[in-house]
Amino acid sequence: MIKIYTKPNCMACDATKRYLTDKGIEFNVVDVMADEQALQHVKDLGAQGMPVITADGHEPIFGFRPDLLAKLGE
């Protein structure tokens, strides 16, 4: 399962969601401003910004990284 941890008004978050949607890759969105546990989780991962993308069997992806996002669909 792919999760995108986002926050409101985040251009990189929107770009990430658009990229995955265009590639036909399914994902769930978690708003860290509305979910304290999710915010703590991304902090524990070492995130300093959004988005943070997690997927089973993959290292977390920080920021909008099409090069790494493409591997999620493989």
C-alpha positions as CSV (number, residue, x, y, z in Angstrom):
1,M,0.0,0.0,0.0
2,I,1.3,3.5,-0.9
3,K,0.6,6.3,1.5
4,I,1.3,10.0,0.7
5,Y,1.6,12.1,3.9
6,T,0.6,15.6,2.9
7,K,-0.3,19.0,4.3
8,P,-2.7,21.7,2.9
9,N,-1.4,24.1,0.2
10,C,1.6,21.9,-0.6
11,M,2.6,22.2,-4.3
12,A,5.0,19.2,-4.1
13,C,2.2,17.1,-2.5
14,D,-0.1,18.0,-5.3
15,A,2.5,17.2,-7.9
16,T,3.1,13.8,-6.3
17,K,-0.6,13.0,-6.3
18,R,-1.0,14.1,-9.9
19,Y,2.1,12.1,-11.0
20,L,0.9,8.9,-9.4
21,T,-2.7,9.4,-10.6
22,D,-1.4,9.9,-14.2
23,K,0.6,6.7,-13.9
24,G,-2.4,4.8,-12.7
25,I,-0.8,4.0,-9.3
26,E,-3.3,3.8,-6.4
27,F,-2.5,5.5,-3.1
28,N,-4.0,6.7,0.1
29,V,-3.6,10.3,1.3
30,V,-2.9,11.2,5.0
31,D,-3.1,14.8,6.0
32,V,-0.5,15.3,8.8
33,M,-2.2,18.5,10.0
34,A,-5.4,16.5,10.8
35,D,-3.6,13.4,12.2
36,E,-1.1,13.9,15.1
37,Q,0.0,10.3,14.9
38,A,0.8,10.6,11.2
39,L,2.8,13.8,11.9
40,Q,4.8,12.0,14.5
41,H,5.4,9.1,12.2
42,V,6.9,11.2,9.4
43,K,9.0,13.1,12.0
44,D,10.3,9.7,13.2
45,L,11.2,8.9,9.6
46,G,13.3,12.0,9.5
47,A,11.1,14.1,7.3
48,Q,11.7,17.9,7.3
49,G,9.0,18.7,4.7
50,M,6.2,17.2,2.7
51,P,5.2,15.0,1.0
52,V,6.5,11.8,2.5
53,I,5.6,8.7,0.5
54,T,5.8,5.2,2.1
55,A,5.2,1.9,0.3
56,D,5.6,-1.7,1.4
57,G,9.0,-2.9,0.4
58,H,10.4,0.5,-0.4
59,E,12.4,3.2,1.5
60,P,10.4,6.3,2.3
61,I,10.5,9.0,-0.4
62,F,10.9,12.6,0.7
63,G,9.6,15.4,-1.6
64,F,8.4,15.2,-5.2
65,R,10.8,12.7,-6.8
66,P,9.5,11.3,-10.1
67,D,12.6,9.2,-10.5
68,L,11.8,7.3,-7.3
69,L,8.0,7.4,-7.7
70,A,8.3,5.6,-11.0
71,K,9.7,2.6,-9.2
72,L,6.6,2.3,-7.1
73,G,4.6,1.2,-10.1
74,E,7.0,-1.6,-11.1
